[in-house]
């Protein structure tokens, strides 16, 4: 890579493709990295922690300085990619294999390299297989099973099971459940919730709420026998990105700018966990809607 002396963004193995500016997340990454450096057998790696550890902490706490560090790293990364492309281009054509190699070497997605190719006037092969995705292809396998319980959760005025448990008027007590909670703990919480509502008369003023609780309890206790709670979290992310894509339809957008593409791909990646796959979903969605996309 084009040499940047002691760039802290690079030291923390962060990608130049997306800016990470959350101080809490950055501090966790930094402390983990510093600990690893200090325990390394090579003295030069240990010195990275001893010499730069304190400065990295200071940089993270200064948003303007940290942004400058990122911008410097991104610019150098793009320059390095351009140099690599110049070494493999032939008749203005770049192979998909070279794109993948360059992307991997620079810790960015294939899409990031392709955009640089486009700006340089280079051409590349037709769409690779990983672009042939639609959002429906990525729908969680338990979608319809969970959907029944989710409707009951929404009827009770909550957005998710996590939200429902935190609502004292429903659970009776605020039950602490998060995205990372184990399924055994979620099952325990469901038992607590079910037990509280079991004594509520079915024909009383809260009968309809009890019916919803019964539906939620029945679906989730069955679902969690064979699945982890993370499957439900993935369902929520799927619903979120479906809603996000629906907004593009509602707004009747005819063209997505580079900035909009970056925003959309990052949003989709929260669900897919893969930048290239997210770009493929967005690309196919835009093709189906005849939306021009900068790429």
Secondary structure, DSSP 8 states (H G I E B T S, - for coil): ----TT-HHHHTT--TTS----HHHHHHHHHHHHHHHHT-SSHHHHHHHHHHHHHHHHHHT-HHHHHHHHHHHHHHHHHHHHHHHHHH-BTTEE-HHHHHHHHHHTT--HHHHHHHHHHHT-EE-S--GGG---GGGG--TTHHHHHHHHHHHHHTT-SSHHHHHT-HHHHSS-----TT--HHHHHHHHHHHHHHHHTS-TTSTTHHHHHHHHHHHHHHHHHHHHS-HHHHHHHHHHHHHHHHHHHHHHTT--EE-HHHHHHHHHHHHHHHS-HHHHHHHHHHHHHHHT-EE--
